[in-house]
Amino acid sequence: MVFFEIDFKPDQLRQNCKVSVDKLKKTDTLVETGYNNDYTVARVPRFFAWKGIIMTNDFYSQFAGNSIKASILSVEILRDALIPKLLGDDSSGILYWAGKDLARQFPVASDDDLVTFFEQTGWGHLVVITTTDDLITYELTGEPVARRSATIKSPDFMLETGFLAEQSALRTNCVSEAKITFQNRMRLRISVTIDHNQPIVNHDPATPIEIVRPQVELDDEQPEEAQ
């Protein structure tokens, strides 16, 4: 049985978490719930445990290049109806971690690739607003954001937030965390803080996925001249 994993240093976790690591049960799961290394315990149902990682570059290219688009309804049922019911109050924290895990499985090489990936996953239109050595601010807009905001009282965007945090960590090789700094019905801003004082050690750089981009088909046939 494989349960959710979290990257942490045991000593740091014991100092900051709400429970003792030594007292955790086998069925308990450590989940990030705060911006400043705050942790809590989520008891994840056994049937919801991860069975292993199957996400690869081949997996991405298979679906990103498929001309048959997935039903929006099926995605929204999973995202906003099923998962919140399964996770309950721990939904936001677990989705933040899940976004980080997805970033490790689908690392991208550049901001352009990141924007394309967001479009392909149906997360919305991503724009880089500002970039400094220790802070990156993104804005997420588009039809997916507006649709979820119109139909859901409090839409959760922690999956996207965790994804952006870990993409930064992978590219800078430093601990990075993200939080939503602004949100309304049409857009939200996500700020990613990069901690250069906490470099990631013993880290093997992941090979970025090869982004599948739409191909423009050119018509070789010239239009017939009017007689």
C-alpha positions as CSV (number, residue, x, y, z in Angstrom):
1,M,0.0,0.0,0.0
2,V,1.4,3.4,-1.0
3,F,0.2,6.5,0.8
4,F,0.8,10.1,0.0
5,E,4.3,11.2,0.5
6,I,5.7,14.6,1.5
7,D,9.2,16.1,1.2
8,F,10.3,17.2,4.7
9,K,13.2,17.1,7.1
10,P,12.1,15.0,10.1
11,D,13.7,17.5,12.6
12,Q,12.0,20.5,11.0
13,L,8.7,18.6,10.9
14,R,8.8,17.7,14.5
15,Q,9.4,21.3,15.4
16,N,6.6,22.7,13.3
17,C,3.9,20.2,12.8
18,K,0.7,20.0,14.9
19,V,1.3,16.3,15.9
20,S,4.2,14.2,16.8
21,V,5.7,12.3,13.9
22,D,6.5,9.4,16.3
23,K,2.8,9.0,17.1
24,L,1.6,8.8,13.6
25,K,-0.3,5.7,12.6
26,K,0.3,3.7,9.4
27,T,-2.9,5.0,8.0
28,D,-2.1,8.7,8.7
29,T,-0.7,11.0,6.0
30,L,1.4,14.1,6.4
31,V,0.0,17.0,4.3
32,E,1.2,20.5,3.7
33,T,-1.5,22.9,4.8
34,G,0.2,26.2,5.3
35,Y,2.6,28.6,3.6
36,N,5.2,28.5,6.4
37,N,5.9,24.8,6.6
38,D,2.8,24.1,8.7
39,Y,1.7,20.4,8.6
40,T,-1.3,18.5,9.7
41,V,-2.4,14.9,9.5
42,A,-5.0,13.7,7.0
43,R,-6.5,10.3,7.3
44,V,-6.9,9.2,3.7
45,P,-9.3,6.3,2.9
46,R,-7.5,3.2,1.9
47,F,-9.3,3.0,-1.4
48,F,-8.0,6.4,-2.3
49,A,-4.3,5.5,-1.8
50,W,-1.9,5.9,-4.7
51,K,-1.0,2.7,-6.4
52,G,2.2,4.1,-8.1
53,I,3.4,6.6,-10.6
54,I,2.5,6.0,-14.3
55,M,2.7,9.6,-15.5
56,T,5.5,9.8,-18.1
57,N,6.4,11.9,-21.1
58,D,4.8,9.2,-23.3
59,F,1.6,9.5,-21.2
60,Y,1.6,13.3,-21.7
61,S,2.2,13.2,-25.4
62,Q,-0.4,10.5,-25.9
63,F,-3.2,12.7,-24.5
64,A,-1.9,16.2,-25.4
65,G,-1.7,15.2,-29.0
66,N,-5.1,13.5,-29.1
67,S,-7.6,15.4,-31.2
68,I,-10.5,14.1,-29.2
69,K,-10.9,16.4,-26.2
70,A,-12.1,15.1,-22.9
71,S,-15.5,16.0,-21.7
72,I,-15.5,19.1,-19.5
73,L,-18.3,17.6,-17.5
74,S,-16.3,14.5,-16.6
75,V,-13.3,16.6,-15.5
76,E,-15.4,19.0,-13.4
77,I,-17.3,16.1,-11.7
78,L,-14.0,14.7,-10.6
79,R,-12.4,18.0,-9.6
80,D,-15.3,19.8,-7.9
81,A,-17.8,17.1,-6.9
82,L,-15.9,13.8,-6.1
83,I,-12.5,14.9,-4.8
84,P,-13.8,17.5,-2.2
85,K,-16.3,14.8,-0.9
86,L,-13.5,12.2,-0.5
87,L,-11.0,14.6,1.1
88,G,-13.3,16.8,3.2
89,D,-11.6,19.5,5.2
90,D,-8.2,18.3,4.1
91,S,-9.0,18.9,0.4
92,S,-7.0,22.1,-0.1
93,G,-3.9,20.8,1.6
94,I,-3.9,17.5,-0.2
95,L,-4.6,19.2,-3.6
96,Y,-1.6,21.6,-3.0
97,W,0.6,18.5,-2.4
98,A,-0.9,16.8,-5.4
99,G,-0.1,19.8,-7.6
100,K,3.5,19.5,-6.4
101,D,3.6,15.8,-7.2
102,L,2.2,16.5,-10.7
103,A,4.9,19.0,-11.3
104,R,7.6,16.4,-10.5
105,Q,5.9,14.0,-13.0
106,F,5.5,16.7,-15.7
107,P,8.5,19.1,-15.3
108,V,8.6,21.8,-18.0
109,A,11.6,23.7,-19.3
110,S,10.4,27.2,-19.7
111,D,7.6,29.7,-18.9
112,D,6.3,29.3,-22.5
113,D,6.0,25.5,-21.9
114,L,4.3,26.2,-18.6
115,V,1.7,28.4,-20.3
116,T,1.0,25.7,-22.9
117,F,0.7,23.0,-20.3
118,F,-1.9,25.0,-18.4
119,E,-3.9,25.5,-21.6
120,Q,-3.8,21.8,-22.4
121,T,-4.8,20.7,-18.9
122,G,-7.8,23.0,-19.0
123,W,-6.5,25.0,-16.0
124,G,-6.8,28.4,-17.8
125,H,-4.6,31.0,-19.4
126,L,-1.4,31.6,-17.4
127,V,0.6,34.8,-17.6
128,V,3.9,35.7,-15.8
129,I,3.3,39.2,-14.2
130,T,6.6,39.8,-12.4
131,T,9.8,37.9,-11.9
132,T,12.6,38.6,-9.4
133,D,15.3,36.5,-7.9
134,D,13.1,35.4,-5.0
135,L,9.5,36.0,-6.2
136,I,7.4,35.1,-9.3
137,T,3.9,36.3,-9.7
138,Y,1.5,34.6,-12.1
139,E,-2.0,35.5,-13.2
140,L,-4.5,32.8,-14.1
141,T,-7.5,33.8,-16.2
142,G,-9.7,32.3,-18.9
143,E,-12.8,30.4,-19.4
144,P,-12.0,27.6,-16.9
145,V,-11.5,30.1,-14.1
146,A,-14.7,32.0,-15.0
147,R,-16.7,28.8,-15.4
148,R,-15.7,27.3,-12.0
149,S,-16.2,30.6,-10.3
150,A,-19.7,31.0,-11.8
151,T,-20.9,27.5,-10.8
152,I,-19.0,26.9,-7.5
153,K,-19.3,29.0,-4.4
154,S,-15.7,28.7,-3.4
155,P,-13.6,27.1,-6.2
156,D,-10.3,25.6,-5.0
157,F,-7.2,26.4,-7.1
158,M,-4.7,24.8,-4.7
159,L,-3.8,22.1,-7.3
160,E,-2.5,24.8,-9.7
161,T,-0.8,26.7,-6.8
162,G,1.1,23.6,-5.7
163,F,2.0,22.9,-9.3
164,L,3.6,26.3,-9.8
165,A,5.4,26.1,-6.5
166,E,7.1,22.8,-7.4
167,Q,7.9,23.9,-11.0
168,S,9.8,26.8,-9.5
169,A,11.6,24.5,-7.1
170,L,12.6,22.1,-10.0
171,R,14.0,25.0,-12.1
172,T,15.8,26.9,-9.3
173,N,16.8,23.9,-7.2
174,C,15.6,25.9,-4.1
175,V,12.7,25.3,-1.8
176,S,9.7,27.2,-3.3
177,E,6.2,27.8,-1.9
178,A,3.2,29.4,-3.4
179,K,0.0,31.1,-2.3
180,I,-2.9,32.8,-3.8
181,T,-2.6,36.6,-3.2
182,F,-5.7,37.7,-5.1
183,Q,-8.9,36.0,-6.4
184,N,-12.2,37.1,-7.9
185,R,-14.6,35.5,-10.3
186,M,-12.5,36.1,-13.4
187,R,-8.9,35.8,-12.4
188,L,-6.5,35.0,-9.6
189,R,-2.9,35.8,-8.8
190,I,-0.4,33.2,-7.4
191,S,2.9,34.3,-5.9
192,V,5.8,31.9,-5.7
193,T,8.5,32.6,-3.1
194,I,11.9,31.1,-3.8
195,D,14.1,30.5,-0.7
196,H,17.7,30.7,-1.8
197,N,18.8,29.9,1.7
198,Q,17.3,26.5,1.4
199,P,18.9,24.8,-1.6
200,I,17.6,21.3,-2.5
201,V,20.4,18.8,-1.9
202,N,20.8,15.4,-3.3
203,H,18.4,16.3,-6.1
204,D,18.6,14.7,-9.5
205,P,17.4,17.2,-12.2
206,A,14.3,15.9,-13.9
207,T,14.2,15.8,-17.7
208,P,11.5,18.2,-18.9
209,I,8.7,16.8,-20.9
210,E,8.5,17.6,-24.6
211,I,5.6,19.9,-25.0
212,V,3.2,19.0,-27.8
213,R,2.3,22.1,-29.7
214,P,-0.6,22.6,-32.2
215,Q,0.5,22.2,-35.8
216,V,-0.8,24.5,-38.4
217,E,-1.6,22.6,-41.5
218,L,-0.8,24.4,-44.7
219,D,-3.0,23.9,-47.8
220,D,-0.7,23.2,-50.7
221,E,-3.4,23.7,-53.2
222,Q,-3.6,27.2,-54.6
223,P,-7.1,28.7,-55.0
224,E,-8.3,28.6,-58.5
225,E,-8.2,32.0,-60.3
226,A,-11.6,33.4,-61.2
227,Q,-12.5,32.8,-64.8
